[in-house]
Amino acid sequence: MQYPSLSINLRIIENNTRELVQLCCNKGIIPVGITKLVEGSEPIVRAMIFGGIQTIGDTQIQNLMKLKDLPIRKMLLRRPLLSEVEGVVYHADISLHSDRAVLEALSQAAIKANKRHEVIIMHDLGELHEKTFDDSKTEELAELVLMLPGLTFVGIGSHLECYHEVESTTDSGTLPVHQEEHTEWGSYCDLDVIADAGVTGIVLMMPREGTPRFNQLRLGASLIMGEGLNNESIIDISQVPMYLQAEVIEIKEMSSIRLHSIELDTLDNEFYFTDRGARLRALCAIGEQDVDISQLTPVDDGITIVGSSHNCLILDITDATSCYQVGDALSFYLTYNGALQCITSECIHKRYSFA
């Protein structure tokens, strides 16, 4: 086994996906699997496909390119750069937009490639409690898409979970700004999408009644980490599909004062320690260059994380539930951010299983 290693249980991700896809279908919602956490990992996307996902979304074109051979629709989640519209046409079936110049360039790229590209216009809800919406720009862009060759207008989207993850739906789950003008637009174009971004728990508890309502939901952390809005666990969904393993390279009994006698770590964070006598210290071959240690929790709840250097994790294993030796691998649960750091680190080996 190569360490440090990120172990990913594809069976759990597949089961999570199947459960949430079924819940979405019961509410008349089309789920989109989001892969930005896992950088377009093909094994994880295949697990989502087996679980029932038919559309994958990512914020990076290069991640969608990794999935070019998979029989699944692909969505670019962020507004395309003007310089990359040709790549968007070739590697994505659908993209999100809020700029006229980019839409016009996208139309030309679609014509050149002899393709039709689907477009969602992103509507800025502003601060919902202040009702600062501006409908005119959204309507202008929607009408523009309807006129541009090579493009297909499929709906309107809004980000309801963004910076600080503030919830911004009403009690009924509707968008206040979408209660009038969509009726008029719908008379000449079927609105397939009113896209949401991560409010899983809210939407899945909504009744089917109510118009207009969401009919597309983007699921990322909920499928992969079992987490919904504000990092809250989703009931009946597994929260442990992946964990980090690091090899023990040293075990020694040392004075806690000597062990903790530094004032600053490598990131200039101050430490304050209490003399606990002689303690059993373990060093693991992983450090701050790989992952922020504040994002780790030892699976063995008798182990305490003491600190780290850029390439070494310092642990107190005096009260560990097992007797560890040099060469053993210790396991750690990860937060969303911790998992993201491990996925992107080239120094951490990725291991997939169906255990």
C-alpha atoms as a printed R data frame, in Angstrom:
    type eleno elety resid chain resno       x      y       z
1   ATOM     1    CA   MET     A     1   0.000  0.000   0.000
2   ATOM     2    CA   GLN     A     2   1.270  3.448  -0.905
3   ATOM     3    CA   TYR     A     3   0.921  6.181   1.740
4   ATOM     4    CA   PRO     A     4  -0.369  8.756   2.384
5   ATOM     5    CA   SER     A     5  -3.521  7.431   0.795
6   ATOM     6    CA   LEU     A     6  -7.054  8.718   0.281
7   ATOM     7    CA   SER     A     7  -9.414  5.739   0.405
8   ATOM     8    CA   ILE     A     8 -12.672  6.289  -1.475
9   ATOM     9    CA   ASN     A     9 -15.576  3.872  -1.117
10  ATOM    10    CA   LEU     A    10 -17.419  3.942  -4.437
11  ATOM    11    CA   ARG     A    11 -20.177  1.674  -3.119
12  ATOM    12    CA   ILE     A    12 -21.167  4.285  -0.536
13  ATOM    13    CA   ILE     A    13 -21.187  7.053  -3.157
14  ATOM    14    CA   GLU     A    14 -23.310  4.879  -5.469
15  ATOM    15    CA   ASN     A    15 -25.766  4.119  -2.658
16  ATOM    16    CA   ASN     A    16 -25.915  7.775  -1.587
17  ATOM    17    CA   THR     A    17 -26.595  8.739  -5.189
18  ATOM    18    CA   ARG     A    18 -29.335  6.149  -5.645
19  ATOM    19    CA   GLU     A    19 -31.064  7.283  -2.432
20  ATOM    20    CA   LEU     A    20 -30.981 10.992  -3.280
21  ATOM    21    CA   VAL     A    21 -31.879 10.470  -6.946
22  ATOM    22    CA   GLN     A    22 -34.979  8.575  -5.844
23  ATOM    23    CA   LEU     A    23 -35.914 11.340  -3.389
24  ATOM    24    CA   CYS     A    24 -35.468 13.935  -6.127
25  ATOM    25    CA   CYS     A    25 -37.582 11.948  -8.581
26  ATOM    26    CA   ASN     A    26 -40.335 11.661  -5.974
27  ATOM    27    CA   LYS     A    27 -40.422 15.477  -5.852
28  ATOM    28    CA   GLY     A    28 -40.322 15.945  -9.613
29  ATOM    29    CA   ILE     A    29 -36.724 17.232  -9.455
30  ATOM    30    CA   ILE     A    30 -33.936 16.330 -11.888
31  ATOM    31    CA   PRO     A    31 -30.643 15.826  -9.986
32  ATOM    32    CA   VAL     A    32 -27.254 16.861 -11.389
33  ATOM    33    CA   GLY     A    33 -24.127 15.241  -9.937
34  ATOM    34    CA   ILE     A    34 -21.437 17.808  -9.159
35  ATOM    35    CA   THR     A    35 -17.807 16.686  -9.421
36  ATOM    36    CA   LYS     A    36 -15.832 19.835  -8.574
37  ATOM    37    CA   LEU     A    37 -14.827 18.320  -5.205
38  ATOM    38    CA   VAL     A    38 -13.234 15.304  -6.902
39  ATOM    39    CA   GLU     A    39 -11.801 17.033 -10.008
40  ATOM    40    CA   GLY     A    40 -13.853 15.006 -12.447
41  ATOM    41    CA   SER     A    41 -12.720 11.635 -11.081
42  ATOM    42    CA   GLU     A    42 -13.947  9.018 -13.567
43  ATOM    43    CA   PRO     A    43 -14.437  6.220 -10.988
44  ATOM    44    CA   ILE     A    44 -16.575  8.507  -8.822
45  ATOM    45    CA   VAL     A    45 -18.592  9.709 -11.820
46  ATOM    46    CA   ARG     A    46 -19.210  6.086 -12.822
47  ATOM    47    CA   ALA     A    47 -20.490  5.417  -9.287
48  ATOM    48    CA   MET     A    48 -22.878  8.366  -9.694
49  ATOM    49    CA   ILE     A    49 -24.042  7.006 -13.059
50  ATOM    50    CA   PHE     A    50 -24.712  3.593 -11.508
51  ATOM    51    CA   GLY     A    51 -26.721  5.429  -8.848
52  ATOM    52    CA   GLY     A    52 -28.931  7.074 -11.465
53  ATOM    53    CA   ILE     A    53 -27.310 10.427 -12.278
54  ATOM    54    CA   GLN     A    54 -27.712 11.393 -15.943
55  ATOM    55    CA   THR     A    55 -26.046 14.835 -15.930
56  ATOM    56    CA   ILE     A    56 -22.671 15.789 -14.446
57  ATOM    57    CA   GLY     A    57 -21.671 19.342 -13.609
58  ATOM    58    CA   ASP     A    58 -18.250 20.841 -12.948
59  ATOM    59    CA   THR     A    59 -16.694 24.297 -12.739
60  ATOM    60    CA   GLN     A    60 -13.655 23.377 -14.867
61  ATOM    61    CA   ILE     A    61 -13.621 22.439 -18.546
62  ATOM    62    CA   GLN     A    62 -10.539 20.248 -18.007
63  ATOM    63    CA   ASN     A    63 -12.502 18.124 -15.540
64  ATOM    64    CA   LEU     A    64 -15.303 17.631 -18.054
65  ATOM    65    CA   MET     A    65 -12.695 16.662 -20.647
66  ATOM    66    CA   LYS     A    66 -11.680 13.729 -18.431
67  ATOM    67    CA   LEU     A    67 -15.233 12.395 -18.823
68  ATOM    68    CA   LYS     A    68 -15.480 12.729 -22.619
69  ATOM    69    CA   ASP     A    69 -15.883  8.981 -23.138
70  ATOM    70    CA   LEU     A    70 -18.660  8.544 -20.576
71  ATOM    71    CA   PRO     A    71 -22.262  8.430 -21.872
72  ATOM    72    CA   ILE     A    72 -23.552 11.296 -19.728
73  ATOM    73    CA   ARG     A    73 -24.623 14.916 -20.215
74  ATOM    74    CA   LYS     A    74 -22.106 17.492 -19.043
75  ATOM    75    CA   MET     A    75 -22.730 20.944 -17.591
76  ATOM    76    CA   LEU     A    76 -20.250 23.774 -17.032
77  ATOM    77    CA   LEU     A    77 -21.298 25.269 -13.702
78  ATOM    78    CA   ARG     A    78 -19.600 28.643 -13.900
79  ATOM    79    CA   ARG     A    79 -19.907 31.410 -16.466
80  ATOM    80    CA   PRO     A    80 -17.599 30.530 -19.397
81  ATOM    81    CA   LEU     A    81 -14.618 32.713 -20.183
82  ATOM    82    CA   LEU     A    82 -14.842 34.514 -23.494
83  ATOM    83    CA   SER     A    83 -11.551 32.853 -24.443
84  ATOM    84    CA   GLU     A    84 -12.849 29.319 -23.904
85  ATOM    85    CA   VAL     A    85 -16.206 29.236 -25.708
86  ATOM    86    CA   GLU     A    86 -14.939 26.761 -28.317
87  ATOM    87    CA   GLY     A    87 -13.909 24.342 -25.569
88  ATOM    88    CA   VAL     A    88 -17.279 24.797 -23.895
89  ATOM    89    CA   VAL     A    89 -19.107 23.817 -27.082
90  ATOM    90    CA   TYR     A    90 -16.965 20.705 -27.565
91  ATOM    91    CA   HIS     A    91 -16.823 19.456 -23.991
92  ATOM    92    CA   ALA     A    92 -20.093 20.572 -22.391
93  ATOM    93    CA   ASP     A    93 -23.713 20.101 -23.401
94  ATOM    94    CA   ILE     A    94 -25.021 22.944 -21.267
95  ATOM    95    CA   SER     A    95 -23.570 26.036 -19.567
96  ATOM    96    CA   LEU     A    96 -24.617 28.948 -17.339
97  ATOM    97    CA   HIS     A    97 -24.560 32.552 -18.568
98  ATOM    98    CA   SER     A    98 -25.046 36.158 -17.559
99  ATOM    99    CA   ASP     A    99 -23.113 38.053 -20.270
100 ATOM   100    CA   ARG     A   100 -24.241 39.082 -23.743
101 ATOM   101    CA   ALA     A   101 -20.778 39.084 -25.361
102 ATOM   102    CA   VAL     A   102 -20.049 35.537 -24.196
103 ATOM   103    CA   LEU     A   103 -23.412 34.312 -25.494
104 ATOM   104    CA   GLU     A   104 -22.768 35.816 -28.916
105 ATOM   105    CA   ALA     A   105 -19.307 34.246 -29.061
106 ATOM   106    CA   LEU     A   106 -20.761 30.917 -27.909
107 ATOM   107    CA   SER     A   107 -23.301 31.072 -30.727
108 ATOM   108    CA   GLN     A   108 -20.546 31.533 -33.292
109 ATOM   109    CA   ALA     A   109 -18.547 28.652 -31.803
110 ATOM   110    CA   ALA     A   110 -21.615 26.387 -31.892
111 ATOM   111    CA   ILE     A   111 -22.263 27.224 -35.545
112 ATOM   112    CA   LYS     A   112 -18.623 26.558 -36.416
113 ATOM   113    CA   ALA     A   113 -18.758 23.183 -34.652
114 ATOM   114    CA   ASN     A   114 -22.155 22.354 -36.181
115 ATOM   115    CA   LYS     A   115 -23.569 21.789 -32.685
116 ATOM   116    CA   ARG     A   116 -26.435 23.037 -30.588
117 ATOM   117    CA   HIS     A   117 -25.503 24.136 -27.090
118 ATOM   118    CA   GLU     A   118 -27.994 24.463 -24.235
119 ATOM   119    CA   VAL     A   119 -28.011 27.635 -22.146
120 ATOM   120    CA   ILE     A   120 -29.251 28.494 -18.665
121 ATOM   121    CA   ILE     A   121 -29.509 32.203 -17.910
122 ATOM   122    CA   MET     A   122 -28.406 32.967 -14.361
123 ATOM   123    CA   HIS     A   123 -30.727 35.344 -12.523
124 ATOM   124    CA   ASP     A   124 -29.262 37.484  -9.731
125 ATOM   125    CA   LEU     A   125 -31.596 37.315  -6.773
126 ATOM   126    CA   GLY     A   126 -29.651 39.943  -4.832
127 ATOM   127    CA   GLU     A   127 -30.537 40.114  -1.149
128 ATOM   128    CA   LEU     A   128 -33.899 38.366  -0.924
129 ATOM   129    CA   HIS     A   129 -34.875 40.074   2.313
130 ATOM   130    CA   GLU     A   130 -34.352 43.437   0.586
131 ATOM   131    CA   LYS     A   131 -36.056 42.345  -2.675
132 ATOM   132    CA   THR     A   132 -33.362 43.893  -4.858
133 ATOM   133    CA   PHE     A   133 -33.966 41.795  -7.991
134 ATOM   134    CA   ASP     A   134 -33.461 43.180 -11.478
135 ATOM   135    CA   ASP     A   135 -35.603 41.180 -13.897
136 ATOM   136    CA   SER     A   136 -34.897 43.196 -17.039
137 ATOM   137    CA   LYS     A   137 -31.373 41.910 -17.745
138 ATOM   138    CA   THR     A   138 -32.422 38.294 -17.271
139 ATOM   139    CA   GLU     A   139 -35.313 38.718 -19.679
140 ATOM   140    CA   GLU     A   140 -33.118 40.467 -22.254
141 ATOM   141    CA   LEU     A   141 -30.549 37.647 -22.166
142 ATOM   142    CA   ALA     A   142 -33.259 34.992 -22.416
143 ATOM   143    CA   GLU     A   143 -34.714 36.690 -25.503
144 ATOM   144    CA   LEU     A   144 -31.213 36.988 -26.972
145 ATOM   145    CA   VAL     A   145 -30.590 33.243 -26.604
146 ATOM   146    CA   LEU     A   146 -33.884 32.519 -28.346
147 ATOM   147    CA   MET     A   147 -32.657 34.506 -31.364
148 ATOM   148    CA   LEU     A   148 -29.034 33.299 -31.500
149 ATOM   149    CA   PRO     A   149 -28.387 30.357 -33.855
150 ATOM   150    CA   GLY     A   150 -26.691 27.306 -32.380
151 ATOM   151    CA   LEU     A   151 -28.069 27.943 -28.883
152 ATOM   152    CA   THR     A   152 -31.067 26.452 -27.086
153 ATOM   153    CA   PHE     A   153 -32.647 28.282 -24.161
154 ATOM   154    CA   VAL     A   154 -33.517 25.683 -21.508
155 ATOM   155    CA   GLY     A   155 -34.257 27.812 -18.473
156 ATOM   156    CA   ILE     A   156 -33.333 30.198 -15.710
157 ATOM   157    CA   GLY     A   157 -31.075 29.443 -12.768
158 ATOM   158    CA   SER     A   158 -30.241 31.096  -9.477
159 ATOM   159    CA   HIS     A   159 -27.541 30.489  -6.905
160 ATOM   160    CA   LEU     A   160 -29.269 29.957  -3.588
161 ATOM   161    CA   GLU     A   161 -26.195 28.780  -1.681
162 ATOM   162    CA   CYS     A   162 -23.087 30.838  -2.265
163 ATOM   163    CA   TYR     A   163 -20.683 32.779  -0.073
164 ATOM   164    CA   HIS     A   164 -21.349 31.951   3.591
165 ATOM   165    CA   GLU     A   165 -24.065 29.487   2.443
166 ATOM   166    CA   VAL     A   166 -27.009 31.705   3.360
167 ATOM   167    CA   GLU     A   167 -30.373 30.044   2.789
168 ATOM   168    CA   SER     A   168 -32.536 32.078   0.462
169 ATOM   169    CA   THR     A   169 -35.702 30.178  -0.359
170 ATOM   170    CA   THR     A   170 -39.144 30.944   0.928
171 ATOM   171    CA   ASP     A   171 -41.068 28.567   3.182
172 ATOM   172    CA   SER     A   172 -42.779 27.061   0.146
173 ATOM   173    CA   GLY     A   173 -39.493 26.548  -1.682
174 ATOM   174    CA   THR     A   174 -40.384 28.964  -4.471
175 ATOM   175    CA   LEU     A   175 -38.316 31.812  -5.852
176 ATOM   176    CA   PRO     A   176 -40.159 35.088  -5.140
177 ATOM   177    CA   VAL     A   177 -38.773 36.683  -8.295
178 ATOM   178    CA   HIS     A   178 -40.042 33.839 -10.474
179 ATOM   179    CA   GLN     A   179 -43.732 34.095  -9.641
180 ATOM   180    CA   GLU     A   180 -44.841 36.417 -12.475
181 ATOM   181    CA   GLU     A   181 -42.564 36.743 -15.462
182 ATOM   182    CA   HIS     A   182 -41.973 32.993 -16.040
183 ATOM   183    CA   THR     A   183 -45.578 32.567 -17.141
184 ATOM   184    CA   GLU     A   184 -45.012 34.964 -20.017
185 ATOM   185    CA   TRP     A   185 -41.693 33.418 -21.056
186 ATOM   186    CA   GLY     A   186 -43.167 29.943 -20.782
187 ATOM   187    CA   SER     A   187 -45.700 30.832 -23.470
188 ATOM   188    CA   TYR     A   188 -42.986 30.659 -26.128
189 ATOM   189    CA   CYS     A   189 -40.320 28.484 -24.554
190 ATOM   190    CA   ASP     A   190 -40.565 25.483 -22.242
191 ATOM   191    CA   LEU     A   191 -38.516 26.320 -19.146
192 ATOM   192    CA   ASP     A   192 -36.835 23.034 -18.328
193 ATOM   193    CA   VAL     A   193 -34.617 24.367 -15.582
194 ATOM   194    CA   ILE     A   194 -34.917 26.590 -12.559
195 ATOM   195    CA   ALA     A   195 -31.579 25.562 -11.105
196 ATOM   196    CA   ASP     A   196 -30.673 25.508  -7.440
197 ATOM   197    CA   ALA     A   197 -27.208 25.091  -5.923
198 ATOM   198    CA   GLY     A   198 -26.970 22.827  -2.937
199 ATOM   199    CA   VAL     A   199 -30.033 23.379  -0.770
200 ATOM   200    CA   THR     A   200 -30.654 19.655  -0.688
201 ATOM   201    CA   GLY     A   201 -32.410 19.418   2.651
202 ATOM   202    CA   ILE     A   202 -34.799 22.262   1.846
203 ATOM   203    CA   VAL     A   203 -35.898 21.069  -1.570
204 ATOM   204    CA   LEU     A   204 -36.255 17.399  -0.713
205 ATOM   205    CA   MET     A   205 -38.771 18.318   1.994
206 ATOM   206    CA   MET     A   206 -40.846 20.516  -0.322
207 ATOM   207    CA   PRO     A   207 -44.307 19.328  -1.393
208 ATOM   208    CA   ARG     A   208 -44.868 18.636  -5.074
209 ATOM   209    CA   GLU     A   209 -47.491 21.389  -5.192
210 ATOM   210    CA   GLY     A   210 -46.573 24.973  -5.948
211 ATOM   211    CA   THR     A   211 -45.754 26.761  -9.197
212 ATOM   212    CA   PRO     A   212 -43.191 27.820 -10.150
213 ATOM   213    CA   ARG     A   213 -40.742 25.614  -8.290
214 ATOM   214    CA   PHE     A   214 -37.297 24.095  -8.690
215 ATOM   215    CA   ASN     A   215 -37.027 21.248 -11.126
216 ATOM   216    CA   GLN     A   216 -33.247 20.808 -11.128
217 ATOM   217    CA   LEU     A   217 -31.014 20.300  -8.113
218 ATOM   218    CA   ARG     A   218 -27.226 20.156  -8.099
219 ATOM   219    CA   LEU     A   219 -25.891 17.516  -5.723
220 ATOM   220    CA   GLY     A   220 -22.185 17.447  -4.890
221 ATOM   221    CA   ALA     A   221 -21.203 17.188  -1.230
222 ATOM   222    CA   SER     A   222 -24.482 15.406  -0.538
223 ATOM   223    CA   LEU     A   223 -23.563 12.494  -2.825
224 ATOM   224    CA   ILE     A   224 -19.871 12.324  -1.971
225 ATOM   225    CA   MET     A   225 -19.764 13.402   1.692
226 ATOM   226    CA   GLY     A   226 -23.369 12.963   2.826
227 ATOM   227    CA   GLU     A   227 -23.521 16.679   3.695
228 ATOM   228    CA   GLY     A   228 -26.183 19.271   2.886
229 ATOM   229    CA   LEU     A   229 -26.500 22.982   3.543
230 ATOM   230    CA   ASN     A   230 -24.107 24.395   6.176
231 ATOM   231    CA   ASN     A   231 -22.262 21.037   6.258
232 ATOM   232    CA   GLU     A   232 -25.180 19.380   8.060
233 ATOM   233    CA   SER     A   233 -25.475 15.612   7.720
234 ATOM   234    CA   ILE     A   234 -28.328 14.294   5.583
235 ATOM   235    CA   ILE     A   235 -30.479 11.743   7.399
236 ATOM   236    CA   ASP     A   236 -30.052  8.138   6.169
237 ATOM   237    CA   ILE     A   237 -27.103  9.113   3.944
238 ATOM   238    CA   SER     A   238 -23.604  7.846   4.754
239 ATOM   239    CA   GLN     A   239 -21.087 10.475   5.826
240 ATOM   240    CA   VAL     A   240 -17.956  8.290   5.559
241 ATOM   241    CA   PRO     A   241 -17.244  7.488   1.899
242 ATOM   242    CA   MET     A   242 -13.586  8.529   2.121
243 ATOM   243    CA   TYR     A   243 -10.834  8.790   4.691
244 ATOM   244    CA   LEU     A   244  -7.135  9.593   4.787
245 ATOM   245    CA   GLN     A   245  -4.457  7.102   5.832
246 ATOM   246    CA   ALA     A   246  -0.900  8.054   6.797
247 ATOM   247    CA   GLU     A   247   1.992  5.798   7.793
248 ATOM   248    CA   VAL     A   248   3.591  5.947  11.250
249 ATOM   249    CA   ILE     A   249   7.311  6.694  10.922
250 ATOM   250    CA   GLU     A   250   8.251  7.085  14.605
251 ATOM   251    CA   ILE     A   251   6.888  6.201  18.055
252 ATOM   252    CA   LYS     A   252   8.600  7.404  21.226
253 ATOM   253    CA   GLU     A   253   7.717  8.092  24.829
254 ATOM   254    CA   MET     A   254   8.538 11.730  25.512
255 ATOM   255    CA   SER     A   255   7.887 14.413  28.082
256 ATOM   256    CA   SER     A   256   4.821 16.460  27.147
257 ATOM   257    CA   ILE     A   257   6.755 19.629  28.000
258 ATOM   258    CA   ARG     A   258   9.622 18.629  25.726
259 ATOM   259    CA   LEU     A   259   7.154 17.440  23.123
260 ATOM   260    CA   HIS     A   260   5.264 20.722  23.190
261 ATOM   261    CA   SER     A   261   8.140 23.116  23.882
262 ATOM   262    CA   ILE     A   262   7.744 25.126  20.695
263 ATOM   263    CA   GLU     A   263   5.950 28.473  20.765
264 ATOM   264    CA   LEU     A   264   5.033 28.687  17.093
265 ATOM   265    CA   ASP     A   265   4.374 26.095  14.446
266 ATOM   266    CA   THR     A   266   5.526 26.407  10.845
267 ATOM   267    CA   LEU     A   267   2.538 28.628  10.079
268 ATOM   268    CA   ASP     A   268   3.275 30.954  13.038
269 ATOM   269    CA   ASN     A   269   0.313 29.697  15.066
270 ATOM   270    CA   GLU     A   270   0.828 29.990  18.831
271 ATOM   271    CA   PHE     A   271   0.494 26.940  21.076
272 ATOM   272    CA   TYR     A   272  -0.259 26.716  24.807
273 ATOM   273    CA   PHE     A   273   0.374 23.352  26.489
274 ATOM   274    CA   THR     A   274  -0.093 21.709  29.855
275 ATOM   275    CA   ASP     A   275   2.437 19.376  31.462
276 ATOM   276    CA   ARG     A   276   0.818 15.925  31.265
277 ATOM   277    CA   GLY     A   277   3.931 13.966  32.116
278 ATOM   278    CA   ALA     A   278   5.428 11.354  29.817
279 ATOM   279    CA   ARG     A   279   3.297 10.689  26.722
280 ATOM   280    CA   LEU     A   280   3.585  8.301  23.791
281 ATOM   281    CA   ARG     A   281   4.205 10.324  20.665
282 ATOM   282    CA   ALA     A   282   3.770  9.154  17.066
283 ATOM   283    CA   LEU     A   283   4.870 10.869  13.899
284 ATOM   284    CA   CYS     A   284   3.037 10.282  10.610
285 ATOM   285    CA   ALA     A   285   4.397 11.052   7.156
286 ATOM   286    CA   ILE     A   286   1.915 13.743   6.184
287 ATOM   287    CA   GLY     A   287   1.946 17.460   6.930
288 ATOM   288    CA   GLU     A   288   0.668 20.926   6.186
289 ATOM   289    CA   GLN     A   289   2.003 20.771   2.621
290 ATOM   290    CA   ASP     A   290  -0.560 18.038   1.985
291 ATOM   291    CA   VAL     A   291  -3.597 18.989   4.071
292 ATOM   292    CA   ASP     A   292  -4.636 21.465   6.754
293 ATOM   293    CA   ILE     A   293  -4.526 19.318   9.902
294 ATOM   294    CA   SER     A   294  -7.520 21.173  11.359
295 ATOM   295    CA   GLN     A   295  -9.565 19.308   8.713
296 ATOM   296    CA   LEU     A   296  -8.563 15.884  10.144
297 ATOM   297    CA   THR     A   297 -10.144 13.806  12.913
298 ATOM   298    CA   PRO     A   298  -8.483 10.511  13.950
299 ATOM   299    CA   VAL     A   299 -10.740  7.492  13.444
300 ATOM   300    CA   ASP     A   300  -9.292  6.138  16.716
301 ATOM   301    CA   ASP     A   301 -10.897  8.532  19.196
302 ATOM   302    CA   GLY     A   302  -8.117  7.826  21.706
303 ATOM   303    CA   ILE     A   303  -5.616  9.629  19.472
304 ATOM   304    CA   THR     A   304  -5.039 13.375  19.775
305 ATOM   305    CA   ILE     A   305  -3.527 15.570  17.083
306 ATOM   306    CA   VAL     A   306  -0.809 17.672  18.730
307 ATOM   307    CA   GLY     A   307   0.508 19.648  15.769
308 ATOM   308    CA   SER     A   308   2.385 19.381  12.516
309 ATOM   309    CA   SER     A   309   5.268 20.584  10.418
310 ATOM   310    CA   HIS     A   310   5.194 21.000   6.664
311 ATOM   311    CA   ASN     A   311   5.734 17.252   6.159
312 ATOM   312    CA   CYS     A   312   5.038 15.570   9.500
313 ATOM   313    CA   LEU     A   313   1.943 15.062  11.688
314 ATOM   314    CA   ILE     A   314   2.503 14.859  15.482
315 ATOM   315    CA   LEU     A   315   0.099 12.666  17.451
316 ATOM   316    CA   ASP     A   316  -0.410 11.683  21.091
317 ATOM   317    CA   ILE     A   317  -1.300  7.968  21.007
318 ATOM   318    CA   THR     A   318  -1.030  7.287  24.749
319 ATOM   319    CA   ASP     A   319  -4.763  6.636  25.050
320 ATOM   320    CA   ALA     A   320  -5.220  4.967  21.644
321 ATOM   321    CA   THR     A   321  -7.586  2.006  21.512
322 ATOM   322    CA   SER     A   322  -5.015 -0.075  19.602
323 ATOM   323    CA   CYS     A   323  -1.303 -0.715  19.994
324 ATOM   324    CA   TYR     A   324   0.411  0.865  17.006
325 ATOM   325    CA   GLN     A   325   3.836  0.133  15.551
326 ATOM   326    CA   VAL     A   326   6.108  1.907  13.100
327 ATOM   327    CA   GLY     A   327   4.836  1.082   9.605
328 ATOM   328    CA   ASP     A   328   1.163  0.964  10.628
329 ATOM   329    CA   ALA     A   329  -1.296  3.258   8.885
330 ATOM   330    CA   LEU     A   330  -3.480  5.589  10.942
331 ATOM   331    CA   SER     A   331  -6.832  6.665   9.555
332 ATOM   332    CA   PHE     A   332  -8.494 10.099   9.648
333 ATOM   333    CA   TYR     A   333 -11.948 11.391   8.844
334 ATOM   334    CA   LEU     A   334 -12.043 14.470   6.599
335 ATOM   335    CA   THR     A   335 -14.131 17.592   6.326
336 ATOM   336    CA   TYR     A   336 -15.243 18.754   2.880
337 ATOM   337    CA   ASN     A   337 -12.264 21.124   2.648
338 ATOM   338    CA   GLY     A   338  -9.909 18.407   3.857
339 ATOM   339    CA   ALA     A   339 -11.184 16.014   1.199
340 ATOM   340    CA   LEU     A   340 -10.745 18.735  -1.441
341 ATOM   341    CA   GLN     A   341  -7.123 19.294  -0.390
342 ATOM   342    CA   CYS     A   342  -6.377 15.574  -0.459
343 ATOM   343    CA   ILE     A   343  -7.994 15.128  -3.868
344 ATOM   344    CA   THR     A   344  -5.916 17.935  -5.364
345 ATOM   345    CA   SER     A   345  -2.615 16.873  -3.753
346 ATOM   346    CA   GLU     A   346  -0.398 14.930  -6.140
347 ATOM   347    CA   CYS     A   347   1.473 13.512  -3.134
348 ATOM   348    CA   ILE     A   348  -1.578 11.651  -1.824
349 ATOM   349    CA   HIS     A   349  -2.336  8.339  -3.497
350 ATOM   350    CA   LYS     A   350  -5.996  7.762  -4.446
351 ATOM   351    CA   ARG     A   351  -7.395  4.300  -3.739
352 ATOM   352    CA   TYR     A   352 -10.862  3.322  -4.940
353 ATOM   353    CA   SER     A   353 -12.816  0.337  -3.608
354 ATOM   354    CA   PHE     A   354 -16.323 -1.166  -3.586
355 ATOM   355    CA   ALA     A   355 -15.985 -2.450  -0.004
